[in-house]
Amino acid sequence: MRVLLAGATGTLGSVLIPLLLAEGHQVLALTRSAAGAARLAASGVQPVQADLMNADDLLAALDGRQADTVIHQATSITGVPFLHRHLYATDALRERGTAHLLRAAAELGARRFLTQSFFLGYGYRDHGEQLLDEDQPFAVRTGHRGFDRHMNSLRANEEQVFDAPGIDGIALRYGMFYGPEPATRRLIDLARRRRLPAPRPSGTVSLIHIHDAATATVAALHRGGPDRSYNIVDHHPVDFETYFSAVAQAAEAPPPRRVPGHLLAALPYVHALMVATRIRLSNQRAVDELNWTPRYPSYHDGLAALL
């Protein structure tokens, strides 16, 4: 299969490339920089240097090429966002970037489009103890300007892909990434320097190891249903206090210092994520329809493999 991969040099794209190549797929890999293009060429894929946010530049770079599938993994997230504005560039990639890639898909002759969505589209709030499946309302406006900007981008991302004519659109609602990636390494470093706080009360998150996110993406490439969304998470949601304690233990660092959750209020996005939001997702649809199961069923397994 001929695959156009956006976000090829990113956290997930870098793990996804060797899996695609191992299956014999031909990969066109988007990057904005010459250095990125050189790294991609060395990995065995065909680099395409273009700015995803510039539609004319993107279409010109892809002129005359063909692809069967487009995979959108482009974000500007390099770690845990502290403020709403830290997500604005990613919001734009989910809105205008998706629109530009759909135009490219039409020019390339692609009939399948996988896009990166996000578990927090279910809402930054306490969802209780139930496991949420994909039939729950997604990206609903709240009336809060900061959060609604993110909700609008997540909704636009998925709706554009589902509504595109002649395209089988698939949305992968990934949990919070961990594993051999920058955010986890940062947590380990903070734990070893005794600067990793464990908030009380503590929010609950659904995690996914970066390797499992990549294998689920490949499974969706082959078996994902048209106009379907999938929660890509492991089997065991966890609260941040417990997770950070496990990170510290795996890193052979002292237990993280517990801090009152209200002390994070000065960082509104972090407070919403780590204190106020409790979200437990079901991965049953992905397990059943994609014939996928995570190699690392819980954070314990993934952290042990990492360290």
C-alpha positions in Angstrom: 0.0 0.0 0.0 1.2 3.6 -0.7 0.9 5.7 2.4 1.3 9.4 2.9 2.3 10.0 6.6 2.0 13.5 8.1 3.9 14.0 11.3 6.5 11.5 10.2 9.3 12.9 12.4 7.0 13.2 15.5 6.7 10.9 18.5 4.2 8.5 17.0 5.3 8.9 13.4 8.8 7.8 14.2 7.5 4.6 15.8 5.0 4.0 13.0 7.4 4.2 10.1 9.3 0.9 10.8 6.0 -0.9 11.3 4.7 0.3 8.0 8.0 -0.6 6.2 8.1 -4.1 7.8 4.7 -4.8 6.2 6.0 -3.7 2.8 4.1 -0.4 2.5 5.6 2.4 0.5 5.7 5.5 2.6 5.7 9.2 1.6 6.8 11.0 4.7 6.0 14.7 5.2 8.5 17.0 7.0 9.1 20.8 7.0 12.8 20.7 7.3 15.8 19.5 5.2 17.2 17.9 8.4 14.0 16.0 8.8 14.0 14.9 5.2 17.6 13.5 5.6 16.6 11.5 8.7 13.5 10.1 6.9 15.5 9.1 3.9 18.0 7.3 6.1 15.1 5.4 7.7 14.0 4.0 4.3 11.0 6.2 3.4 10.6 8.8 0.7 10.6 12.3 2.3 8.4 15.1 1.0 9.5 18.5 2.3 6.5 20.8 2.6 4.6 22.9 5.2 1.3 21.2 6.1 -0.2 24.6 7.0 0.5 26.0 3.5 -1.9 24.3 1.2 -0.2 25.5 -2.0 3.2 24.4 -0.8 1.8 21.0 0.2 0.0 20.4 -3.1 3.0 21.5 -5.1 5.3 19.1 -3.2 3.0 16.2 -3.9 2.2 17.0 -7.5 2.4 13.9 -9.7 2.5 11.5 -6.8 0.0 8.8 -5.7 -1.1 7.3 -2.4 -3.8 4.9 -1.3 -4.0 6.1 2.3 -3.2 9.3 4.2 -2.3 9.1 7.9 -2.5 12.4 9.8 -0.2 12.3 12.9 1.0 15.9 12.9 0.9 17.8 16.1 3.0 20.5 17.8 3.0 18.9 21.2 6.4 18.2 22.7 5.4 17.6 26.3 2.6 18.3 28.8 1.0 21.6 27.9 0.9 24.0 30.8 -1.4 26.7 29.3 -4.1 26.7 26.8 -2.0 28.6 24.3 0.5 25.8 24.2 -2.1 23.8 22.3 -3.0 26.5 19.7 -0.6 25.3 17.1 -1.9 21.8 17.4 -5.5 23.1 17.2 -4.6 24.7 13.9 -3.1 21.4 12.6 -6.3 19.6 13.5 -8.4 22.2 11.7 -6.6 23.7 8.7 -4.0 21.0 8.6 -6.6 18.3 8.2 -8.4 20.3 5.5 -5.1 20.7 3.6 -4.4 17.0 3.9 -7.8 16.1 2.6 -7.2 18.2 -0.5 -3.9 16.4 -0.9 -5.7 13.0 -0.5 -8.0 13.9 -3.3 -5.1 14.8 -5.6 -3.2 11.7 -4.6 -6.2 9.4 -5.3 -6.3 8.2 -1.7 -9.5 6.5 -0.5 -8.6 6.1 3.1 -7.7 8.7 5.8 -6.7 8.0 9.4 -6.5 11.0 11.7 -5.1 11.4 15.2 -7.8 12.4 17.6 -7.5 12.6 21.4 -9.2 11.2 24.5 -9.8 14.5 26.1 -12.3 15.3 23.4 -14.8 13.6 25.7 -14.4 16.6 28.0 -12.2 18.0 30.8 -14.4 17.0 33.7 -15.2 14.2 36.1 -16.9 11.4 34.1 -17.4 9.2 37.1 -16.4 5.5 37.4 -18.0 4.3 34.1 -15.9 3.3 31.1 -16.7 5.6 28.2 -17.1 4.1 24.7 -17.1 5.9 21.3 -20.9 6.4 21.4 -20.5 9.1 24.1 -20.8 12.7 23.1 -17.5 14.0 21.7 -16.0 17.5 21.5 -19.0 19.2 23.0 -18.7 23.0 23.7 -18.5 24.0 27.3 -18.8 27.8 27.2 -15.3 28.2 28.4 -13.3 29.9 25.7 -10.0 28.1 26.3 -11.4 24.6 26.4 -13.8 25.3 23.5 -11.0 26.2 21.2 -9.6 22.7 21.7 -13.0 21.1 21.4 -13.7 23.0 18.2 -10.5 21.7 16.7 -11.1 18.1 17.7 -14.6 18.2 16.3 -13.5 19.9 13.1 -10.7 17.3 12.7 -13.1 14.3 12.9 -16.0 15.8 11.1 -13.9 16.8 8.1 -12.5 13.3 7.8 -15.9 11.6 8.2 -17.7 14.0 5.8 -15.1 14.0 3.0 -16.6 12.5 -0.2 -15.0 9.3 -1.5 -12.9 8.9 1.7 -13.2 6.2 4.3 -12.4 8.3 7.3 -11.2 6.8 10.6 -10.5 8.7 13.9 -8.1 7.3 16.4 -8.8 8.7 19.8 -5.4 8.1 21.5 -5.0 8.1 25.2 -2.1 10.0 26.9 1.1 8.7 25.4 3.9 7.3 27.5 7.0 5.1 26.9 10.2 5.9 25.1 9.1 9.4 24.2 9.9 13.0 25.4 7.1 13.5 28.0 7.9 10.3 29.8 11.6 11.0 29.8 10.8 14.4 31.3 8.7 12.8 34.1 11.6 10.4 34.9 14.0 13.2 35.1 11.7 15.2 37.4 11.2 12.1 39.6 15.0 11.6 40.0 15.4 15.3 40.9 12.5 15.1 43.4 10.6 17.7 41.4 7.6 15.5 40.3 4.5 16.6 42.2 1.7 14.1 42.9 -1.5 16.2 43.2 -4.3 15.5 45.7 -7.1 15.2 44.7 -5.8 13.6 41.5 -7.4 13.3 38.1 -7.7 10.0 36.2 -6.3 9.4 32.8 -6.4 6.6 30.1 -2.9 5.8 28.9 -1.4 4.2 25.8 2.2 3.1 25.3 3.6 4.7 22.2 4.4 1.2 20.7 0.8 0.1 21.2 -0.5 3.4 19.7 1.5 2.6 16.6 0.3 -1.1 16.3 -3.3 0.1 16.7 -2.7 2.5 13.9 -1.5 -0.2 11.6 -4.4 -2.4 12.6 -6.8 0.5 11.7 -5.1 0.9 8.4 -6.2 -2.6 7.5 -9.4 -3.2 9.4 -10.8 0.2 10.5 -14.4 0.7 9.5 -15.4 3.8 7.4 -16.6 6.8 9.5 -15.6 5.0 12.7 -13.8 6.3 15.8 -11.7 4.1 18.1 -10.5 4.6 21.6 -6.8 3.6 21.6 -6.0 3.1 25.2 -4.7 0.3 27.5 -6.8 -1.7 29.8 -6.2 0.1 33.1 -7.0 3.8 33.6 -5.0 5.3 36.5 -5.0 8.5 38.6 -2.0 10.8 38.3 -0.8 10.3 41.9 -0.6 6.5 41.3 1.0 6.9 37.9 3.6 9.4 39.0 4.4 7.1 42.0 4.9 4.2 39.6 7.2 6.4 37.4 9.3 7.3 40.4 9.5 3.6 41.6 10.5 2.4 38.1 13.1 5.1 37.9 14.4 4.1 41.4 13.7 7.6 42.6 12.1 8.7 45.9 8.3 8.8 45.9 6.9 12.1 44.4 5.9 14.8 46.8 2.2 15.1 47.3 0.8 18.6 46.8 -2.7 20.0 47.2 -4.3 20.1 43.8 -5.4 23.7 44.2 -1.7 24.8 44.0 -1.8 23.9 40.3 -4.6 26.4 39.6 -2.1 28.9 38.4 -1.6 26.6 35.4 -5.2 26.2 34.2 -4.7 23.5 31.6 -2.5 21.4 33.9 -5.0 21.8 36.7 -7.9 20.7 34.5 -6.0 17.7 33.3 -4.3 16.5 36.5 -6.8 17.4 39.1 -10.3 18.0 37.7 -10.6 15.5 34.9 -11.5 11.8 35.6 -11.8 9.9 32.4 -11.8 6.1 31.9 -12.1 4.8 28.4 -13.1 1.5 27.0 -10.9 0.0 24.2 -13.4 -2.8 23.4 -14.3 -1.5 20.0 -10.6 -1.4 18.9 -10.0 -4.9 20.4 -13.0 -6.3 18.6 -13.0 -4.5 15.2 -9.3 -4.0 14.7 -8.2 -7.4 16.1 -5.8 -5.5 18.3 -4.7 -5.8 21.8 -2.0 -3.8 23.6 1.3 -5.4 24.3 1.4 -3.4 27.5 -2.0 -3.8 29.2 -1.1 -1.3 31.9 1.4 1.3 32.8 3.2 -1.2 35.1 4.1 -3.3 32.1 5.1 -0.4 29.9 7.3 1.3 32.5 9.0 -2.0 33.3 9.9 -2.4 29.6 11.1 1.2 29.4 13.4 1.2 32.4 
